[in-house]
Amino acid sequence: MHRPGRLLRTAALLELGTMAVLLSNLATFHLQAVASAVGPLHGCAYLIVLIATVREPHADRTTVALSAVPGIGGLLARRRLAANRPPARPPVGRM
């Protein structure tokens, strides 16, 4: 079974976490310091998710498009990559 890389997993979780912080800050206190600190981190995580998805060997166009969804795109791409594993090859051996 093909498992997506650690970079994609870490960046996807970081992207989701920073999105949650940004949205909760927007809904509650709307502190500029939080937005200034977490916003660039979220942007970097978003870009890393896109790059890491494109670099996966079995990523198709749909997987890359899913990774572009802000917040949960990385997790959606990871799920699709794990589900779209390459077909199993028969074992090579002596007869």
C-alpha positions in Angstrom: 0.0 0.0 0.0 1.3 3.4 -1.0 1.4 5.9 1.9 1.8 9.6 1.2 5.0 11.2 2.5 5.6 12.6 5.9 6.0 16.2 4.5 2.5 16.1 3.0 1.0 14.8 6.3 2.8 17.4 8.4 2.0 20.3 6.1 -1.7 19.2 5.8 -2.1 19.1 9.6 -0.3 22.5 10.0 -2.5 24.0 7.2 -5.6 22.8 8.9 -4.5 24.0 12.4 -3.5 27.4 11.2 -6.7 27.8 9.3 -8.7 27.0 12.4 -6.6 29.6 14.4 -7.2 32.2 11.7 -10.9 31.6 11.5 -11.4 31.5 15.2 -9.5 34.7 15.6 -11.6 36.3 12.9 -14.8 35.2 14.7 -13.8 36.3 18.2 -11.1 38.8 19.0 -9.8 39.8 15.6 -6.3 40.5 16.9 -4.0 41.8 14.3 -1.0 40.2 16.0 -2.5 36.7 15.6 -3.2 37.3 12.0 0.3 38.7 11.3 1.9 35.7 13.0 -0.3 32.8 11.8 -1.2 34.1 8.3 2.3 33.7 6.8 2.6 30.3 8.4 -0.7 29.2 6.9 0.4 30.4 3.5 3.6 28.5 3.7 1.9 25.3 4.8 -0.6 25.7 1.9 2.2 26.0 -0.7 4.0 23.1 0.8 0.9 21.0 0.6 0.6 21.8 -3.1 4.2 21.1 -3.9 4.3 17.9 -1.8 1.2 16.7 -3.6 2.6 17.4 -7.1 5.8 15.5 -6.1 3.9 12.3 -5.1 4.4 9.6 -7.7 0.8 8.6 -8.1 -0.8 12.1 -7.9 -3.3 12.8 -10.7 -5.0 16.0 -11.7 -7.9 15.4 -9.3 -5.6 14.9 -6.4 -3.7 18.1 -7.1 -7.0 20.0 -7.5 -8.2 18.6 -4.1 -4.9 19.7 -2.5 -5.7 23.3 -3.6 -8.8 23.5 -1.3 -7.8 25.8 1.6 -7.8 24.2 5.0 -8.7 20.6 4.2 -7.2 20.1 0.8 -4.0 18.4 2.1 -6.0 15.9 4.1 -8.3 15.2 1.1 -5.2 14.7 -1.2 -3.6 12.3 1.4 -6.8 10.2 1.5 -7.0 10.0 -2.3 -3.3 9.1 -2.6 -3.6 6.4 0.0 -6.7 5.0 -1.8 -5.2 5.2 -5.3 -2.3 2.9 -4.8 -0.7 1.3 -7.9 -1.9 -2.1 -9.0 -0.1 -5.1 -7.3 2.4 -6.8 -9.5 2.6 -10.6 -9.4 5.6 -11.9 -7.4 8.6 -12.9 -9.5 9.9 -16.3 -8.6 10.8 -19.7 -9.9 8.2 -22.1 -11.2 
